[in-house]
Amino acid sequence: MLKGCLLLLAILAAVFLLEKRELDRRGLPEPWIAASALALAITLTAGTVQGLLQARRLQAEPQTPPEQWRNGQVIRIGGSIRPNGPAPRTPFTQREAVLLEYEASAPDFANTPRKKRDLVWKGMDMAQCALETSYGRITLTGFPSLKHFPMQNLRSQDFTPQAARKLATTDWKLLPDILNASLSEAERDFANASGEMPVNRINRTTAEWLDIQAGKGSDQHFLDRLAQRNWNFFERLVAPGDEVTVVGTYHESPRRVDMSLSVGNPQHALYPGGAAKSAAGEQRTAVIFLIVLGLITLAMHYLVYSSDGAIYRKLMDQIRG
């Protein structure tokens, strides 16, 4: 990974120098602007090529064989995810889930400052769980990013009664002000590296508007409050028995795979589908990105160099004047 990053930095520097030299030779205005943009586009395309090559290698060997597992090493393995005990249920649809995220939001207040407008409460939960694989059963720990799983917008029916029950029976913690929250605090809140579940958060504006403290234990209090606005409810879950692919750090004692999202482990991930299916999906994504970035890079070069830079010169004149 480090070698790949260093290679991309070298490509960025080399392409910038080559592009700027050509732009200087043609006498184009503000050559450093165009050289920077073109060098960045080429570097991103090169990075996508790296990703495609990695995806092809991954498709050839979608799982890390057990003989290659080492303590502290990141491995990739697929299987069926199962709770070790009772599974939590999603707050609105009451579906069993091994991992879940939910959110409720309402239109903002037009006459309040931007950062205090949004009405939002959200959370996540996770069962103690394991992955049943062709290599045996292995414990999973840590809450991963669920971005690869669809977030369902629940518009099919009114979930206000379930929402009121959740608000009345939950111990809420305030979401930090995004402008003041430290990176470590955000990581602890949303990745929940400590492993404490469930996590239920609400922003200050919403807590005050719903009068959270006064409504503890009272469904009717929150039914009355929720009825005053149009709420949107969302859920995302990984259900018991779902086929998934885990990318996480292997630990020998006790034997487990840590898949928690964290700044220190950005490669950790959870994908829907078995290892072979998710590897094929990554290759398709890499091909699409390569095509898109390649076309953008070609278009940018055409814009800068065509007709001795006529389009670029006109654009610079418009920016200046």
Secondary structure by P-SEA (a helix, b strand, c coil): caaaaaaaaaaaaaaaaaaaaaaaaacccaaaaaaaaaaaaaaaaaaaaaaaaaaaaaaaccccccccccccbbbbbbcbbbbccbbbbbccccccccccccccccccccccccccccccccccccccccccccccbbbbbcccccccbbbbccccccaaaaaaaaaaccccccccccccccaaaaaaacccccccccbbbbcaaaaaaaccccccccaaaaaaaaaabbbbbbbbbbccccccccbbbbbcccbbbbbcccccccccccccccaaaaaaaaaaaaaaaaaaaaaaaaaaaaacccccaaaaaaaaaaaac
